[in-house]
Amino acid sequence: MRIKILLLLIALLGVFGTQAQEKKWTLRECLEHAIENNITIKQSELDVESADINKSDAFGNFLPTLNASGSNFWSSGLSPDPITGTNRTLTFRSSSYRVDVGVTLFNGLRNVRQFQRAKLNQLLSQYNLGKSKDDIALFVANSYLQVLLNKESLKVIEKQHEITLEQLNRTKELVDAGVLPQGDLLEIEATSADELTRIVQAENSVQISLISLAQTLLIKNYEDFDIADQEYLLPGAEILDTPIEQITTKAREARYEVQIAEQNKRIAEKDLQIAKGAYYPTLNAGFNYDTRESGARGVDRILDVDNPFDIIPIGTVEGTGQTVLGQNPNFVSVELPRRPFFKQLYDNDGVSYGASVQIPVFNGFSARNAVKRNKINVKRAEFQLEQAELDLDSNIYQAYLDAKGAAEAYEASQVSVKAQERAYEYAKDRYDVGLTNAFDFSQSKFRLENAQSQEVQNKFDYIFKLKVLELYFGVKIADIKL
């Protein structure tokens, strides 16, 4: 019974392992996985969260501040009584409580400007996140196309090698029959060996490109990683018929590079307004409530019932020298019972309220220099925006010309392949009837293979450059189709 269970578990693990190895990644799956797991994108997402918090801080500057405090102390020896203010020698406990409310009524509109800046920075962080996603997606798409290119190149070599093996068998039969010389067989065998070497190199290129793509996706299981095998047809090239001025205008509206530069300029202008706010007075208002209580017993002075008056001399009679006596009230200190806690708080509370104004007169040129620095930053941001627009225009023109050049190169490679195919068929027919030698035939076959490999490279180069141009036209990476 245990053996059956063990065999069943092994079979299930084998099925699961096979299913895991059969996972083929499509381009969309690669893009979604990269956007979800890429570290750079995660950091940009944290920047968005931080910008949201900064916006909340800026909004909080409009709200009043409310703070409460309390203290409780024990005093021993000669200490001032917090209630009566007299020094007494005893051990007692005392506490105090305070509530403060403050609000800024005016500070040169800096709170308003800071809140506006926080909203601009929030939008900037979202633009940076979008740019990070586009950059990573474009890099992943390029890596994905590189794998496809290497796989197609491998297929070309393998297909040519199959033809070589067929020709090798046919040549061997003709050599054995004495129709062809032994040298022709050796030539084709050398060609076959060379193709096997190039197949190994092409397989290594496929594996290296797969590993590079897996590393980009943060996938550690390199051995089982593979992409989906499907036919990638040449996409439509309608965008090449679009006037380049229209592509440039669309790109300035959609591309994050210009939007980021524009936001940085707006933030610099807002920083300048904030710095100018230091020239104006600051007006604050406040309200305070405090109270206190003490655990010490109170002391009162009353007449001594047993001896209410003391007889003391108050002067002498002139002439007789007789002493004049008088009565003085005889007070004694009586310790009172402790007053209730809440009654003390009620009796001892007090409030204060008012407003304060702070007028900047001279502060070592700090406010003036801060304004000057921010003016420089505004100029710098304007230059950066201008440079971003120039770079975008240059990149669009370059991408447009690259796409057109790639299209022409791909069309030329298609013509070259058809020509080489006809040349190869002609050489094959001549070789089959003995009108040409194996070396010339191998050269014709080698030229056909090079033309086919070049066609594959030009095809995927054209696809990638066409997609780059679509990105500049405002097509989101998630909507791009291969």
C-alpha positions in Angstrom: 0.0 0.0 0.0 2.8 2.4 0.9 4.6 1.6 -2.4 1.4 2.5 -4.3 1.1 5.8 -2.5 4.7 6.6 -3.1 4.4 5.8 -6.8 1.3 8.0 -7.0 3.1 10.9 -5.4 6.0 10.5 -7.8 3.6 10.5 -10.7 1.8 13.6 -9.5 5.1 15.4 -8.9 6.2 14.4 -12.4 3.0 15.8 -13.9 3.4 19.0 -11.9 7.0 19.3 -12.9 6.1 18.8 -16.6 3.4 21.4 -16.4 5.9 23.8 -14.8 8.4 23.2 -17.6 5.8 23.6 -20.3 5.1 27.2 -19.2 5.6 29.4 -22.2 5.7 33.1 -21.7 3.9 35.4 -24.1 5.0 39.0 -24.6 2.0 40.3 -22.7 2.8 38.0 -19.7 6.4 39.2 -19.7 5.3 42.8 -19.8 2.8 42.4 -17.0 5.3 40.4 -14.9 8.0 43.0 -15.4 5.7 45.9 -14.5 4.5 44.1 -11.4 7.9 43.0 -10.1 10.6 45.4 -11.4 12.5 47.1 -8.6 12.7 50.4 -10.4 9.0 50.5 -10.9 8.4 49.6 -7.2 10.6 52.5 -6.2 8.6 54.8 -8.4 5.5 53.5 -6.8 7.0 54.4 -3.4 7.7 57.9 -4.7 4.0 58.2 -5.6 3.0 57.1 -2.1 5.5 59.6 -0.6 4.1 62.4 -2.8 0.6 61.6 -1.5 1.9 61.9 2.1 3.6 65.2 1.3 0.3 66.5 -0.1 -1.5 65.5 3.1 1.2 67.4 5.1 0.7 70.5 3.0 -3.1 70.3 3.5 -2.5 69.9 7.3 -0.8 73.3 7.4 -4.2 74.9 6.9 -5.6 73.2 10.0 -5.3 74.5 13.6 -2.8 72.8 15.9 -4.2 71.2 19.1 -1.8 69.9 21.8 -2.4 68.7 25.3 0.1 68.3 28.1 0.1 67.1 31.6 2.6 66.6 34.5 2.6 65.0 37.9 5.4 65.5 40.4 6.2 64.7 44.1 8.0 67.3 46.1 9.8 66.8 49.4 11.3 69.4 51.8 11.0 73.1 51.4 9.1 73.5 48.1 6.7 76.1 46.7 3.1 75.0 46.8 1.7 75.3 43.3 -1.7 76.4 44.6 -0.8 79.0 47.2 2.6 79.9 45.9 4.1 79.7 49.5 7.1 77.7 50.4 6.3 74.8 52.7 8.3 72.0 54.2 6.4 68.8 53.5 6.1 66.0 51.0 3.2 66.4 48.6 2.1 65.6 45.0 1.1 68.2 42.4 -0.1 68.0 38.8 -0.9 70.5 36.0 -2.7 70.2 32.7 -2.7 72.4 29.7 -4.4 72.6 26.2 -3.0 74.8 23.5 -4.7 75.7 20.2 -2.9 77.6 17.5 -3.6 78.6 13.9 -1.7 80.5 11.3 -3.8 83.3 9.8 -1.4 84.6 7.3 2.2 83.7 6.3 2.7 85.3 2.9 0.5 82.6 1.3 3.2 80.1 1.8 0.8 77.4 3.0 -1.3 77.9 -0.2 1.8 77.7 -2.4 3.1 74.6 -0.6 -0.2 72.8 -1.1 -0.1 73.7 -4.8 3.5 72.5 -5.0 2.5 69.2 -3.3 -0.1 68.6 -5.9 2.4 69.3 -8.7 4.9 67.0 -7.1 2.2 64.3 -6.8 1.5 64.6 -10.6 5.2 64.5 -11.3 5.7 61.3 -9.3 2.9 59.7 -11.4 4.6 60.8 -14.6 7.9 59.3 -13.4 6.1 56.1 -12.6 4.6 56.0 -16.1 7.9 56.7 -17.7 9.5 53.9 -15.6 6.8 51.5 -16.8 7.3 52.5 -20.5 11.1 52.2 -20.2 11.0 48.8 -18.6 8.3 47.5 -21.0 10.3 48.7 -24.0 13.4 47.0 -22.7 11.5 43.8 -22.1 9.9 44.0 -25.6 13.4 44.4 -27.1 14.7 41.4 -25.1 11.7 39.4 -26.1 12.3 40.2 -29.8 16.0 39.3 -29.4 15.0 35.8 -28.2 12.6 35.5 -31.2 15.4 36.6 -33.6 17.8 34.1 -32.2 15.2 31.3 -32.4 14.4 32.2 -36.0 18.1 32.3 -36.9 18.5 28.9 -35.3 15.6 27.6 -37.4 17.2 28.9 -40.6 20.5 27.1 -39.8 18.7 23.9 -38.8 16.6 23.9 -42.0 19.7 24.4 -44.1 21.4 21.6 -42.2 18.5 19.3 -43.0 19.0 20.1 -46.7 22.7 19.5 -46.3 22.1 16.1 -44.8 19.8 15.2 -47.7 22.4 16.4 -50.1 25.1 14.5 -48.2 23.2 11.2 -48.5 22.6 11.8 -52.2 26.2 12.8 -52.9 27.4 9.7 -51.0 25.3 7.5 -53.3 26.7 9.2 -56.4 30.3 8.9 -55.1 29.8 5.2 -54.4 28.4 4.9 -57.9 31.4 6.6 -59.3 29.4 9.5 -60.7 31.0 12.2 -58.5 34.5 12.5 -57.1 35.4 11.9 -53.4 36.2 15.5 -53.0 32.6 16.6 -53.5 31.6 14.3 -50.6 34.4 15.8 -48.4 33.2 19.3 -49.3 29.6 18.6 -48.2 30.8 16.8 -45.1 32.9 19.9 -44.2 29.8 22.1 -44.8 27.7 19.8 -42.6 30.3 20.0 -39.8 30.4 23.9 -40.1 26.6 24.0 -39.9 26.7 21.8 -36.7 29.1 24.3 -35.2 26.9 27.2 -36.1 23.8 25.4 -34.7 25.5 25.0 -31.4 26.5 28.7 -31.4 22.9 29.6 -32.3 21.5 27.4 -29.5 23.9 29.2 -27.1 22.6 32.6 -28.3 19.1 31.5 -27.7 19.9 30.4 -24.2 21.8 33.5 -23.4 19.0 35.7 -24.6 16.5 33.7 -22.6 18.6 34.1 -19.5 18.9 37.8 -20.1 15.1 38.1 -20.4 14.6 36.0 -17.3 16.9 38.2 -15.3 15.1 41.3 -16.5 11.8 39.6 -15.3 13.5 38.6 -12.0 12.9 35.0 -12.7 15.5 32.7 -11.1 14.6 29.4 -12.8 16.6 30.0 -16.0 16.6 26.4 -17.1 12.8 26.1 -17.5 12.2 29.6 -18.8 11.0 29.8 -22.4 8.8 32.0 -24.5 5.7 31.0 -26.5 6.4 29.7 -30.0 4.0 31.4 -32.4 4.1 33.1 -35.7 4.9 36.8 -35.6 3.5 38.4 -38.7 4.9 41.7 -39.9 2.7 44.5 -38.4 1.1 47.2 -40.5 3.2 50.2 -41.2 0.4 52.8 -41.4 2.3 55.0 -39.0 5.0 55.5 -41.6 2.4 57.3 -43.8 1.7 59.7 -40.9 3.4 63.1 -41.3 6.3 63.4 -38.9 5.0 66.8 -37.7 1.8 65.1 -36.5 3.9 62.4 -34.7 5.9 65.1 -33.0 2.9 67.0 -31.9 1.3 63.9 -30.6 4.5 62.9 -28.8 4.7 66.3 -27.0 1.2 65.7 -25.6 1.7 62.0 -24.7 5.4 61.4 -23.9 6.4 61.5 -20.2 9.8 63.2 -20.9 8.2 66.5 -21.8 5.5 66.2 -19.2 8.1 65.6 -16.5 10.2 68.6 -17.7 7.0 70.8 -17.7 6.1 69.7 -14.1 9.7 70.4 -12.9 9.3 73.9 -14.4 6.0 74.5 -12.6 7.5 73.2 -9.3 10.4 75.6 -9.7 8.0 78.5 -10.3 6.1 77.5 -7.2 9.2 77.3 -5.1 10.0 80.9 -6.2 6.5 82.0 -5.0 7.1 80.2 -1.7 10.5 81.9 -1.2 8.9 85.4 -1.9 6.4 84.7 0.9 9.2 85.2 3.4 9.1 88.9 2.7 5.6 89.2 4.3 4.6 89.2 8.0 3.4 86.1 9.7 0.2 86.4 11.8 -0.7 83.6 14.3 -3.5 83.3 16.8 -3.7 81.1 19.8 -5.8 79.9 22.7 -4.5 78.3 25.9 -6.3 76.6 28.8 -4.5 75.4 31.9 -5.4 74.1 35.4 -3.6 72.5 38.3 -4.2 70.6 41.5 -2.1 69.6 44.6 -2.3 66.7 47.0 -0.9 68.9 49.8 -3.3 69.8 52.6 -4.3 73.4 52.8 -3.4 75.6 55.8 -5.7 78.3 57.4 -5.0 80.7 60.3 -7.8 81.0 63.0 -8.0 82.6 66.5 -6.8 80.4 69.2 -10.0 79.6 71.2 -8.0 79.0 74.4 -5.9 82.1 74.1 -7.5 84.4 71.5 -5.4 87.4 72.3 -1.9 88.1 73.3 -1.0 91.0 75.7 1.9 92.8 74.3 3.5 96.2 75.2 2.7 98.9 72.7 4.4 101.9 74.2 5.1 104.0 77.4 3.5 106.9 79.0 5.6 110.1 78.7 6.6 111.5 82.0 5.7 108.5 84.1 7.3 105.9 82.1 4.4 103.5 82.6 4.1 100.7 80.0 1.1 100.7 77.8 -0.2 97.2 77.0 -2.4 96.2 74.1 -4.1 93.1 72.8 -3.0 91.3 69.6 -5.1 88.5 68.0 -3.5 85.2 68.5 -3.8 83.2 65.2 -2.8 79.6 65.0 -2.3 77.5 61.8 -4.8 74.8 61.2 -4.3 72.1 58.5 -7.3 71.8 56.3 -8.6 68.6 54.7 -7.5 67.8 51.1 -9.7 69.5 48.5 -11.4 67.2 46.0 -9.4 66.6 42.8 -12.0 67.9 40.2 -12.9 70.8 42.4 -9.3 71.9 42.4 -9.2 71.6 38.6 -12.3 73.7 38.3 -11.2 76.4 40.8 -7.7 76.7 39.5 -8.2 76.8 35.8 -7.5 79.7 33.5 -7.5 80.7 29.9 -5.4 83.0 27.7 -5.8 83.9 24.1 -4.5 86.4 21.6 -2.6 86.9 18.4 1.1 87.5 17.5 2.7 89.0 14.4 6.2 88.5 13.2 7.5 91.1 10.7 10.7 90.2 8.8 13.1 93.2 9.0 16.6 91.8 8.5 17.6 88.2 8.4 21.1 88.2 7.0 19.9 88.3 3.3 18.6 84.7 3.6 15.1 85.5 2.2 16.5 87.7 -0.6 19.1 85.0 -1.5 16.5 82.2 -1.4 14.5 84.2 -3.9 17.5 84.6 -6.2 18.4 80.9 -6.0 14.9 80.0 -6.9 14.9 82.4 -9.9 18.0 80.5 -11.1 16.2 77.2 -10.6 13.3 78.5 -12.7 15.7 79.4 -15.5 17.4 76.1 -15.3 14.0 74.3 -15.5 13.0 76.3 -18.5 16.3 75.3 -20.3 15.6 71.6 -19.3 12.1 71.8 -20.8 13.5 73.3 -24.0 16.2 70.6 -24.1 13.6 67.9 -23.5 11.5 69.1 -26.4 14.6 69.3 -28.6 15.7 65.8 -27.6 12.2 64.5 -28.2 12.0 66.0 -31.7 15.5 64.6 -32.5 14.5 61.1 -31.2 11.3 61.1 -33.2 13.1 62.1 -36.4 15.7 59.4 -35.7 13.1 56.8 -34.9 11.1 57.8 -38.0 14.2 57.5 -40.3 15.2 54.3 -38.5 11.8 52.7 -39.1 11.8 53.8 -42.8 15.4 52.5 -43.2 14.5 49.2 -41.5 11.4 48.8 -43.8 13.6 49.3 -46.9 16.2 47.0 -45.6 13.6 44.3 -44.9 12.1 44.7 -48.4 15.6 44.5 -49.9 16.4 41.3 -47.9 13.2 39.7 -49.1 14.3 40.4 -52.7 17.7 39.1 -51.9 16.2 35.8 -50.5 14.1 35.2 -53.6 17.2 35.8 -55.8 19.3 33.5 -53.7 16.6 30.9 -53.7 16.6 30.9 -57.5 20.4 30.9 -57.6 20.4 28.0 -55.2 17.8 26.0 -57.2 19.9 26.6 -60.4 23.1 25.5 -58.6 21.4 22.5 -57.2 20.1 21.4 -60.6 23.5 21.9 -62.1 25.1 19.9 -59.3 22.6 17.1 -59.6 23.6 16.6 -63.2 27.3 17.1 -62.5 27.8 20.5 -64.2 29.2 22.1 -61.1 31.3 20.9 -58.2 30.4 20.6 -54.5 32.3 23.8 -53.5 30.4 26.0 -55.8 27.2 24.4 -54.7 28.0 24.9 -51.0 28.8 28.5 -51.7 25.4 29.0 -53.3 23.8 27.3 -50.3 25.8 29.4 -47.9 24.8 32.6 -49.6 21.1 31.6 -49.4 21.5 30.9 -45.7 23.1 34.3 -45.1 20.3 36.0 -47.0 17.6 34.1 -45.0 19.4 35.0 -41.7 19.7 38.6 -42.8 16.0 38.6 -43.6 15.1 37.4 -40.1 17.3 40.0 -38.5 15.8 42.8 -40.7 12.3 41.6 -39.9 12.6 41.8 -36.2 14.7 45.0 -36.4 11.9 46.5 -38.4 9.3 45.3 -35.9 11.1 46.8 -33.0 11.8 50.2 -34.6 8.2 50.4 -35.8 7.0 49.8 -32.2 9.3 52.5 -30.9 7.8 54.9 -33.4 4.3 53.9 -32.2 5.3 54.7 -28.6 6.3 58.2 -29.7 2.9 58.5 -31.4 1.2 57.9 -28.0 0.4 54.2 -28.3 0.7 52.7 -24.8 3.1 49.7 -24.4 0.2 47.6 -23.2 -1.7 48.3 -26.5 1.2 47.5 -28.8 0.7 44.3 -30.7 3.2 42.1 -32.4 
